[in-house]
Structure formats: C-alpha cells, structure tokens
Amino acid sequence: YMYLFTAAIAPAIFIMFIVYKYDTIKEPLNMLFKAFFGGVLSILIALAIAIPLNQLTGFIPTGFLQSFYDAFLCAAIPEEFAKWIIFYWLIRKAKDFDQYYDGILYAIFISMGFALFENILYVFDDKMGGMSTAIVRSIISVPGHMLFAIPMGYYLSLSRFESAASARYHIFLSLAIPILLHGTFDFILMYSSAKAELNPGLAVFLMLAFLIFDIFMWRFGLRKLKEHISKDKENLNVSA
C-alpha cells in the first residue's frame, strides 16, 4: 500500500516542487498550504455541482452527446469552477499575490490539491485502481490538471494588475479557457473509449487527435509560463 500511495501522490508533489522552484520571489509557505488545501476542498464544491448533473446522464443519448455531456457538464465545468472559486476566495486579494507568475503558481497548487486527492481515490479504487492506473494518471491526468490551471492563473494574474473592462474580460477567460481545455481533453478520451469496440478506426483517429491536443496544451501552457516569468524579471530589473 505504501508503494501505491507514493505513486498516487508523487506526480502532484513533483509538479508543485518544479513550479515553486521557478518563482523569483518565493511565496510564503502558509499561502502555498492554503492554496493546496483549498484545492482539496474544491473537490466538495465540484461534487455538489456534478452529482445532480450526473443523475441526468441516463437521459442523454449514448455516444457523442453523452461523452460531451459527461466531459463538459459532469467534469470540466464543476471541477474548473470549483478550483476557480477557491482561487477567487483565498488568493485573489492576498497581498502576496504581487507578481504575474504568482497567479500561475497558486492556480497550480490549487489544482494539485484537487489532483492529488482525486488520484488517491482512483489509484485505490477496488475495480479500476492499482499501479497501472497510477502510472497512466501520472502521465496524463495529473499533468492535465496542471495544464488546465496555467491559463486560469495566467489570466487571473493579468486581471490582478488591470481594472475595468480589461480585468473583467481576463477574469472571464480565466474560467472559460480551463473549462474548454478540460472538456475537450476529457471528451476525446471518453468518446474514444466509447467507440473503441464499435469502430477501432475512429478510436485510433481520436487517440491521435488527443496526442495532438495534448502537445498543443503543453506548448500553450509553457508559453504562458515563460511570458509571465519574463514580465516579472523585467519588472524586477526596472525596480532595481
């Protein structure tokens, strides 16, 4: 059980360590713990939204529509909204949120709180759990949560240092883009699984589409990270 537990928590801890390492002015540990445990708490908010919506799944036609409904209505929207509302509640007005990179850092810590706890549940599940699940989720699911968090933090950082219409627009994007990325990510996986037995050719096409989409998310996320790191370095040089 200890090996399995370590495998379940290691990916999220590794990601948090890496993103913290690149912070030019280190955030206080109490704020990082607050973000992380806020992410764990966000699971309850997500469940409160998702459980009633899950009850309606039986009324949705199987196939494309059901995969779309499950991906967006039962997963992406509840989960990303829950993480977003935690950020808005715990981080948005904090005095330590004073650099562009901070928004990304805090968003990832919230997301990793969510992902770590979710990973434990999946890995120790009696039917689908085990080391193979831990390995697959460490490659796909946990990094996926990080990649959804980057644009959330990126746009919330922009809004932090703006006002009026521009700030409102970036606040909207901070929720809309993670939902779009998360929903598309889950939809491709769900629909390809649903079609794997009926149409292997379509399943192969969808898995290729998923690979391309995942590469796009990595490129998009890393570009946003570098952009905010550069802004902070420029601001530090100006103030120096």
C-alpha positions in Angstrom: 0.0 0.0 0.0 2.9 2.4 0.7 4.3 2.0 -2.8 0.8 2.6 -4.2 0.2 5.7 -2.0 3.6 7.1 -3.0 2.8 6.5 -6.7 -0.5 8.3 -6.2 0.9 11.5 -4.6 4.3 11.8 -6.2 3.2 13.4 -9.5 1.4 16.3 -7.9 4.3 16.9 -5.4 6.8 16.8 -8.2 4.8 19.4 -10.2 4.5 21.7 -7.2 8.2 21.5 -6.5 9.1 22.4 -10.1 6.7 25.4 -10.3 7.8 26.7 -6.9 11.4 26.4 -8.0 10.8 28.9 -10.8 9.2 31.6 -8.6 11.6 34.5 -8.5 10.3 35.9 -5.2 9.2 32.8 -3.1 5.7 32.8 -1.8 5.1 32.2 1.9 4.6 28.6 2.8 1.3 29.4 4.6 -0.1 30.7 1.3 1.0 27.6 -0.6 -0.6 25.4 2.0 -3.7 27.5 1.9 -3.8 27.1 -1.9 -3.1 23.3 -1.8 -5.7 22.5 0.9 -8.1 24.9 -0.9 -7.7 22.6 -3.9 -8.6 19.6 -1.8 -11.7 21.5 -0.5 -12.7 22.3 -4.1 -13.5 18.6 -4.6 -16.5 19.1 -2.3 -17.7 22.1 -4.4 -17.2 20.1 -7.6 -19.2 17.2 -6.3 -22.0 19.4 -5.1 -22.4 20.6 -8.7 -21.6 17.3 -10.5 -23.7 14.9 -8.5 -27.1 16.4 -9.6 -25.9 16.7 -13.2 -24.7 13.0 -13.1 -28.3 12.0 -12.3 -29.4 13.2 -15.7 -26.8 11.2 -17.7 -29.3 8.4 -18.3 -31.5 10.8 -20.3 -28.7 11.7 -22.7 -28.3 9.5 -25.8 -25.2 7.3 -25.7 -22.2 8.1 -27.9 -21.2 11.6 -28.9 -23.8 13.5 -26.9 -23.2 11.5 -23.7 -19.4 11.8 -24.0 -19.8 15.6 -24.5 -22.2 15.9 -21.6 -20.0 13.8 -19.2 -16.9 15.6 -20.3 -18.2 19.2 -20.0 -21.2 19.2 -17.7 -20.1 16.5 -15.3 -16.4 17.0 -15.2 -14.9 20.2 -16.7 -17.4 22.8 -15.6 -17.8 21.6 -12.0 -14.1 21.0 -11.4 -12.7 24.1 -13.0 -15.4 26.3 -11.5 -14.6 24.8 -8.1 -10.9 25.5 -8.4 -11.6 29.0 -9.8 -13.9 29.9 -6.9 -11.2 28.7 -4.4 -8.7 30.9 -6.1 -11.0 33.9 -6.1 -11.9 33.3 -2.4 -8.4 32.6 -1.0 -5.9 34.1 -3.3 -7.3 36.9 -5.5 -7.0 39.7 -2.9 -3.9 38.3 -1.0 -1.1 40.8 -0.6 1.4 38.1 -1.5 -0.2 37.9 -4.9 2.1 40.6 -6.2 3.8 39.1 -9.3 2.5 37.8 -12.6 3.9 34.3 -12.1 2.2 34.1 -8.7 -1.2 33.6 -10.3 0.0 30.6 -12.2 1.8 29.2 -9.1 -1.2 29.5 -6.9 -3.6 28.1 -9.6 -1.3 25.1 -10.0 -1.1 24.5 -6.2 -4.9 24.6 -6.0 -5.1 22.2 -9.0 -2.6 19.8 -7.4 -4.6 19.7 -4.2 -7.5 18.6 -6.3 -5.5 16.2 -8.4 -3.6 14.6 -5.6 -6.7 13.7 -3.6 -8.5 12.6 -6.8 -5.5 10.4 -7.7 -5.6 8.7 -4.4 -9.3 7.8 -4.9 -8.6 6.4 -8.4 -5.5 4.5 -7.6 -7.1 2.8 -4.5 -10.3 2.1 -6.3 -11.2 -1.6 -5.9 -12.2 -2.1 -9.5 -10.0 0.2 -11.6 -7.1 1.0 -9.3 -3.6 -0.3 -9.0 -0.1 0.6 -10.1 -1.0 0.7 -13.8 -3.7 3.3 -13.0 -1.1 5.3 -11.0 1.3 5.3 -13.9 -1.2 6.2 -16.6 -2.6 9.0 -14.4 0.8 10.3 -13.6 1.4 10.8 -17.4 -2.0 12.0 -18.5 -4.4 13.1 -15.7 -2.2 14.9 -13.1 -0.2 16.9 -15.8 -3.6 17.6 -17.4 -4.8 19.4 -14.2 -1.6 21.4 -14.3 -2.2 22.4 -17.9 -5.8 23.5 -17.2 -4.5 25.6 -14.2 -1.9 27.5 -16.2 -4.3 29.6 -18.2 -6.5 30.1 -15.1 -3.6 31.6 -13.2 -2.3 33.4 -16.3 -5.5 35.4 -16.9 -6.2 35.9 -13.2 -2.7 37.5 -12.9 -3.5 39.8 -15.8 -6.7 40.8 -14.2 -4.9 41.4 -10.9 -2.9 44.3 -12.4 -5.7 45.7 -14.5 -9.1 47.4 -14.0 -12.5 47.9 -15.6 -13.3 46.1 -18.8 -9.9 44.5 -19.4 -9.9 43.0 -16.0 -13.4 41.6 -16.4 -12.5 40.1 -19.8 -9.5 38.3 -18.4 -11.5 37.1 -15.4 -13.9 35.6 -17.9 -11.1 33.9 -19.8 -9.6 32.6 -16.6 -12.6 30.3 -16.2 -13.7 29.8 -19.8 -10.4 28.6 -21.2 -9.7 26.0 -18.5 -13.2 24.6 -19.0 -12.7 24.5 -22.7 -9.3 22.7 -22.4 -10.5 20.3 -19.7 -13.8 19.5 -21.5 -12.0 18.8 -24.8 -9.4 16.7 -23.1 -12.0 14.5 -21.3 -14.3 14.4 -24.3 -11.7 12.9 -26.7 -10.7 10.3 -24.1 -14.3 9.4 -23.2 -15.6 9.3 -26.8 -12.6 7.2 -28.0 -13.3 4.7 -25.2 -17.0 4.6 -26.1 -16.1 3.9 -29.8 -13.1 1.6 -29.3 -15.2 -1.6 -29.7 -17.6 -0.4 -32.3 -15.2 1.5 -34.6 -11.5 0.8 -34.0 -10.5 3.2 -36.9 -12.3 6.1 -35.3 -10.8 5.2 -31.9 -7.3 5.4 -33.4 -8.1 8.7 -35.1 -9.4 10.1 -31.7 -6.3 9.0 -29.9 -4.1 10.7 -32.5 -6.3 13.8 -32.0 -5.8 13.5 -28.3 -2.0 13.3 -28.7 -2.0 16.5 -30.9 -4.3 18.3 -28.5 -2.0 17.3 -25.5 1.0 18.6 -27.4 -0.9 21.9 -28.1 -1.7 22.2 -24.4 1.9 21.8 -23.3 3.1 24.3 -25.9 0.4 26.8 -24.9 1.0 26.3 -21.2 4.8 26.6 -21.4 4.5 29.7 -23.5 2.2 31.3 -20.9 4.6 30.4 -18.1 7.6 31.9 -19.9 5.6 35.0 -20.7 4.8 35.8 -17.0 8.3 34.8 -15.8 9.7 37.3 -18.3 7.4 40.0 -17.2 8.4 39.5 -13.6 12.1 39.6 -14.4 11.6 42.8 -16.4 9.7 44.4 -13.5 12.5 43.4 -11.1 15.2 44.9 -13.4 13.2 48.1 -13.7 12.7 48.4 -9.9 16.4 47.6 -9.3 
